[in-house]
């Protein structure tokens, strides 16, 4: 499959894009001139740059993929669609589907005991905290920790194991590094994800292959 950034689907109110691995979804506030998925779509559909919410420099991008993750991202072309989709996300009706290739990995420092079985159709749920120097990674919060009650939202990753080292994963509301952290917690780090315990690799084994929203489903 072609791995370059490209337009996948276009409608009057939105664009679905494929983001290549290694490209930021949106720029940091201080790096707005840096190439990103937003700048890519902005050249083709400049109206996407005029849409947005709390962070105006993120335009109409409705959800992010981590820099090494590839796959589908939804961008709004109108403010009305953007506002509707924010409400859909909050209601848990914006669904993202991923495929992950993994390798067996040691449980890293900072993880609480893993209490799930990874049976097909199981959910891994947790709250999260920043971890490490500069908060570069995250860790699940142990429910017995005093920190647990200080974080409001629980994030859930639905797991379907296809092969020993291949997983399909589904989520609605997402937290930074959620899938990467949950799989590493289970001892199955994503291929190439050295931040979460995998060996160095030329490929990063996580792709968002399908999204569902407002009665639509777009897949690659």
Secondary structure, DSSP 8 states (H G I E B T S, - for coil): ---S-EEEEE-SSEEEEEE-TT--SS--GGGTTS--HHHHHHHH-GGGGG--SS-GGGTTB-S---TT-EEEEEEESSHHHHHHHHHHHHTT--EEEEEEEEEE----TT---------TTEEEEE-EEEESGGG-EEEE--TTSTTGGG----EEEEEEEEETTEEEEEESS--TTHHHHHHHHTTEEETT-GGGT----SS--EEEEEEEETTEEEE-
